[in-house]
Amino acid sequence: MKLPSLALIALLSSASAGGYNTRISGYAPGTDVVDHGNIDLDQVAMEVAIGNKTDTGFAAGLAIYETGGNSKVSATMTLTNDLGSEISKDTILSGAGIDGFTVSGSASDTANKGDSSVSVKYAGGTCMSTGDRSKCFASNGTLTDGKNEYEYTSVVTSAGRTLKGFSTAVESKMSDEEQAKYFHDYYGEWDYADVLVQAAFSGTSTDFKNGNADFSDLSLVGREQLVKKMSVYMNVFMYVLHEFEAAVGKCVETTPYDNEAAIHAWDEGVAFYSGYLSGVAGLEVGNMVYALAEKRGGDFGTKVDNVSQVNIDLAELFARGRDQFDAAQCEDAKRTLKKVKRIIYIPVIQGALKYAYKTEQTPDEEKAVAEGIAFMHAVLPRIYAAKKNAAAIIYSNMGTDAITCDFAAVKEAFESTYESIGITCEQVGGLLLDKTLPQDGYADGFAPCCVNSRKKTFKYKNEKMTCRDLSDKGNDTTRKICASVTKARKQCAKACKVCKSM
């Protein structure tokens, strides 16, 4: 997909900041999360920088990754005179912007009498590194709270929310959360995602308990793919799950219609999942996990009316969870979250499968190999928690030390964990030969699996087969069997759509 220019990013971001309940990919948040959704502007700006595939571009991308600039932005002013009285946290302060416009924000923290500086947090979509700089405070001037004036001589702008921070915050915020513990138990480090992204930026290796990677042999072509995919599908992905977990933790059963803290955390999770570049209806797709679900839905034939089934299902669950929190139905919301945690892994699994297949087909194509490595790392600990042997097979075929990739073995390993994870073969689908012509069927050996269809059998040339066996055949053989064996055609079309796709 062609990346948008920074000018387009700025235009889209300004359009997204229209109100606190601006829809996110069809979801109507109950609280203000525009600022949270704008983290996707950091992701796109980083992708633009590293897309140059130069050392200079990678240095610029690393700076964006580490320091951000578009989400939770604040300005710290050095005052001409020390404060004569306290400025309370959240006090609204206004002053002239860079181009003379009036700009306002809220005090980030309480500034005490005698302090020589004050920090002001911008509203979401106001002052951003890729947005309209006229909405940032002028480099010097006067702040006012409506009663008092505070002259300042300089401004330092910084972002309190960064792509890097999503990972480095795991230990302090998620050490008792199920999904984060899966990844910590496997890699042996809480900031596993940042360690991998940093290694991709620098072309170095990791020192994990399991799942080590050595990126020293990859060029900037491969490392670009690693950085941009792992930063979203690892850093942001885990923080999405954290916000949903936090929402459940903040739900109070005795306060119906007064659970704003829980709803806000849930809204944050949706904002990080989709990002505001996905658009009000999701039609713009964006650059977060929502966008991945749309891409893989097209690849794997799991779209309905041009929207991925994953995003359709998650949209329903997101809205259900929000309403359950509002009604103080905390146990029901917890059950909704369990369903979210199953479905949300599907696009990452599809990505790993797609690029395992491409790696086997074109082992010398560095871009595809790197994409497979990124997707593998993003889901491997979840597979390990379900079935250790399956994770070992996937890693041995897709890790940086793998000599070749046996796609059939990788596919079977993934499929062996679906029941444990709580997903189905039909939800994952199979890789279409041409997503614009789904009637042409699936790539050889890449039809949807039939894990739940192993007992019923039929015969073909005196060979006893199951629908699972049929799904592993090449297209030509499958077509012959579907055409000549009535039992196979009826049984497998219903069970896993193998014959139906032929």
N, C-alpha and C positions, 0 to 999 in steps of 0.2 A: 504494500500500500504506500502510495506517495505521501510523505509527511507534509503537513500544512506549514506554510511560512510563519515566521514569528508575527508578521503583521496580521495574518488571519487568526492566529491564536489570540492576539490582543482583541480583535473584533469580536470573536466568539466569547471571550471571557467577559467583555463589557456587556454583551447581550445576556449572559447568564445571570448577571447580578441584579435581576429585576425585582426580587422580593424574597422574604425569608422562606416562603413555601414554594419557591420555584420548582416545578416538577423535575425529577431526575429519571430519565428513561421511562416515563410513564408513572413513576412512583410519586405520590404527593407527601412530602415530609411534613411533620407536624411542627417542626422547629427550624431555626435558621442554620443551614449547613452549606450555604453557598461557599463560604470560605474553605470548608473541608473538601468539597468537590473540586476546588481549584488546584488541588495537588496534581491533577493531570496536566496542568500547564507546566509544572516542573518536569514531568516525565517527557512531554513533547519537546520542551526546550533542550533537555539533555539529549534526546534522540536526534534533534537537528544538529547539535554540536558534534556528537560522535559519528554522525552520518557522513562527515567529511573524511573519515578514516585517516586522520593525520594525528600525530602526537599532540599538536596544538589543539585540535578538536577534542581529543580525549581529555586533555587537561581542563578545557573549558567545561566539558561534560561532567567531570569529576567535581568541579566546583559547584555546579548546579545540584548534583546529587547530594553533596554534603551540606550546602548552605541554603538551598532553595531560593525563595524570592517571591512566591505567589500565594502562599498559604500561611495564615497566622502571622501576617506581616505587622511589624511595629516600628515606631520611630523613637529613638532615645535622644532627647534634646539636652544639651549642656546649657544651663541657665546662666544668665549674666550675673544674677545675684542669688545667693542661697535662699531657699524657701523660708518665708517668715511664718508659714502655717502649713498644716498638713493638707495634702490633696488625697482624698480617699480613693481607693480602688473603684474603677468603673465610673468615676466622674467624667462627664462629657467635656472634652476640651476641643476648641476650634481655633483655626488660624488660617493664614493665607497659604494657598498651594503654590507650586512652582510657577504656574502661569497666572497667578493672581486670584484663582478661584478659591472660595472658602472650603476648607477641608476640616473634617472633624473625626474624632476617635474617642476612645475611652481609656482612662488611666489603667495601664496593665497591672500595676500593683500600687499599694499605698506609698506615696512619697511623703516622708516625714519632714517636720520642721528642721531646717539646717541642711537638707539635701541640696546638692548642686546640680542634679539632673532629674528628669521625669521621663517615663516611658509611656508612649501612647499607642494603643493597639488600633489599627485600621479596621473598619468594617470589611467583610468579605467583598472582594471585587473592586476595592478602592485603589490602593497603591500596590502595584505588582511589577516585578522586573520585566515582564513581557506585556504589561498593560499600559494604560494611559498615565504617563508620569505627571501630568498636570494635577492628578488627584493625590499627589504626595505633598507633604508639607515642604514649604520653601526651606532653603538651606539655613536661613536665619530669619528671625521675625519675632512675633508675639503670640502667645497662646492666651486664651481666655476661657474661664468657666462660666462666663456671664456676669460675674461679680468682680473677679480679680484678674489681673493681667500678669503674665510671666514672660519676660523677654528672654530669648535664647540666642546663642551665637553659632551653634552648629547642630547637625542632625546625623545620626547613624541609623541606617535602615537595616533591619534584619528579619529573617523569617523563623518563627518558632516551630514550624512543622516542615520536615524534610523527608525525602525518600530514605535517606540513611537512617534517620531517627526512627522510622517504623521498625527497623531491625534492632537497633541498639536499645530500644525501650522494652524489648521482649522480656528480659529477665526481671525488671522491676515491675512490669504490669501484667505479665502472663504466666509466671512460673507455676501457678496452680491451675492453669487452663489445659484441658485435654489435648487440643490440637497442637499447642505450642510444646507441650511435653513430648508428643510424638517426635517432633523434629529435634528437640534437645536430646532425647534419649538416643536418637540415631546418630546425629552429628557430634554430640558431646559438648556443644557450645550453644549458648542462648542466642548469640548474634551471628549464627550460622549464615544467614542471608547476606549480611554486610560483608562477612569474610569472603564469601564467594564473589560478590560483586566487586569488591576491592581487588581480589586476585584476577578477575577478568579485566579490570581497568589496567592493572600493572603487568599482566602477563606472567603471573607467578603461580605458586601452588598453595594448597591448604594443608592443614595438619589436623584433620578430624579423627574422631574415634572410628567412624565408618564413612564411606562415601567420599573419599578424598578426590581432589581434582588437580590436575597440573595443566595450566593453560599456556605454558612457556612455548609450546610448539605452534600455537595458533597465531595467525596474523591479525591485523586490526579488523579484517573482514569477519572473522569468526568471533573475535572478542566483542565487536559491536553487537552481534546478536545475543551473546551471553549477558552483556550489561543491560540492554534494554528489556530483555525478557525476564531475567531474574529479578530486576528491581521491582517489577509489577507483580509477577507470579510468585514471588517469594516474600519480599519486603512488604508490599502493600497487601497482598493476599492474607498474610497472617494477621495483619492489623484489622482487616475487615472482620475476620472471625473474632478477634478480641473485642471489637465494639459490640458485636452481637452478644457475646458472653457477658460483657459489662452491662448491657441492657437488662438481661435476665437477673443479674445480681442487684440491680437498682430497683427492680419492680417491687412494689409494696402492695400486698393483697388487700389491705384495709383502706386504700385510698383510690377508689375508682374515679376516673376523670381528673386525677391529680398526680399523674405519674410522668411528669414532664422529663425528669432526669433519665428515666428508662427509655422514653420515646426518643429523646435527643441522642442517646448513645446508639439506638437502633438506626435512626436517621443517618448518623455519622457512618455507620457500617455500609449503608446503601450508597451514600455519597462517595465513599472510597472505592466501593465495588464498581460504580458506574462512571464517576467523574462527570463534571458538567459539560465537557466537550461531546458527550454522547447525545446531547440535545434533550429537549423537553420530552420528546416521544421516543428517544433512543435511536432515531433515524440517522444521526450523524456518527454513530458508532463510538467514536472516541478512542482512548488509548488504555483504558483500564481493563479489568477482568471481564466486564460486560462485553467489551469489544472482542475479546478472545472467544467468548461463547458464541458470538455471532459468526465469526470466521470459521470456527470448527463446526458449527451447526451446518454451514453451507458445504463444507468438505465432506461431512459424514452423513448427509442426508437426513439430518434431524431438525429441519426447519419446518414450521407450520405457518403458512401465509407470510413467508419471508422473514419470520422471526424465529430464532433458535428455541427449541423446546425447553432448553435449560433456562433461558431468560424468561420465557412464558411462565414456567413453573416457579422460578424464584420471585418474579413480580407478584404472583399470587401469595406466596409465602411472606414476602416483605410486607405487603399490605395487611395480611392476616396478623402478623406479629405486632405491627404498629397498633392495630385496633385492639388486640388482646392486652397490650400494655395499658392502653387507654381505659379499658374496662377492668383493670387490675386482675386479669386472669393469668397470673404469673406461671402456674403449672402448665397451662395450655401454651403459653408463649415458649416455655422450655421445650415442649414437644415440637413446636414449630421450628425452633432452632435446630433440633436434631435432624429434621428433614433438610434444612438448609445446608447443614454440614455434610450431608451425603451428596447432594446434587452439585454443590459448588466445585467439587473436584473433577467433575466430568470433562470440562473443557481442557484442563491440564492433562488428564489422561489421554484425551484425544490428540492433543499436541504431541505428547511423547510417542504415541503409536504412529502418528503420521510421519514423524521425522526418523523413527526407527526404520520404517519402511523405506523412506527416501535414502537413508544412510546405507541400507543394504543394496539398493538399486544404484546409487551413485556415491560410493565410499570416498571418492576424491573431491567431492563438492564440499568445501569447508563450511560454507554458510549453513547448509542443511545439517551437517554433522554437529555444528555448534548449537543449532536450534534444538536438536535432539538432546544434547547434553543439558541445556538449560531446562527444558521441560522435565527431563528425568530427575534432576536435582530438586525441582519444585514439588514433586509428588512422591519421591522414593521413600521418605520416612513414613508417609501414610501407608504405603504398600508394605513396608517393613512391619508396621504395627499389626497389619492384617495377616501377613504370611512372610516370615523371614526368608524362606527359600526363594519365594517369588522375587523379592527385592534383590537377592544375590544374583539371580539370573539376569534381571534387567540391568543391574549395574555392570555385570561382566560383559554385557553386549553393547552398552551405551556409554559407559564411563570413558574418561580420557585415555585410559590404558587399554581399552578394547582394541583388538586387532581387526576383527570383523564383527558384523552385526547379524545375528540370526533372527530375522524378524519374526518368524513363526514361533520361536521360543519366547521372544519378548511378548508377543501377543497372547500366547497361552498363559504366561506368567501373570500378566495383568488380569486376564479373564478369571483366573483362579481366585482372585481376591474380591471380585464384584459383590458376591453375596455377603461377605464380611463387611465391606464398606457400606453396603445398602443400596447399590445401584444395579441396573440390569443391562443385558446385552443390547436390548432395544434402545435404551437411553443413550448408550455409547454409539451405536450404529456402526457403519463400515465406510471405508474410504471410497468415495465415488470416482469412477474413471473420469467423469466430467461433471462438475456440480451444476453446470448449465443444462446438462442433458442427463438427468438422473435415471432416465429409462434405459440408458446404456449399461447400467449395472455397476458393480464394484470392481475395484482392482483385484487382480489374481491373489487369492489367499487373504483377502481383506473384507470379506462379507461380514455382516454382524454375526457374532458367535451365537451358539445355542446352548448355553450352559444348562438351561433348565429343560433340555430336550434330549437327554442322553439315554433314557430308558426305552422310548418307542423306537422301533427299528423297521427297516424295509430292506428288500434285496435288490441288488443291481449286479447282473452277471454273476450270480451265486455268491456275491459278497454281501455280508450283513453290515448295514450301515445305519447310523443315526443322523439326525439333522445336524448335529455338531460335526460329524464327519463330512457331511455335504458342504457345510459352510467353509471348511478348510480346503476344498478342492478349487482348482483353477476355474476360470469362467467357462471355458469350452466344455470341460467335463461336467460342470454343474448344469449347463444348458442341456446337455444330452440326457442327463439323469432326470431333470425336471420334465423334459419333453416325453420321455419314454416310460417313466414310472409314476403311475397315477397316485399311488400311496405317498410317494415322496412329495409330489406336487401339492397334494392336499395337506399333508401333515406339516411340511416345512414352511409352506407359505404362511400358515397360521402361526406356527411356533416362533419363527424368527425372520420371516419375510425373505428367505433365501430364493425360493422359486419365484416369489412375487416380483423380485427385482429383475428377473431374467426375461 
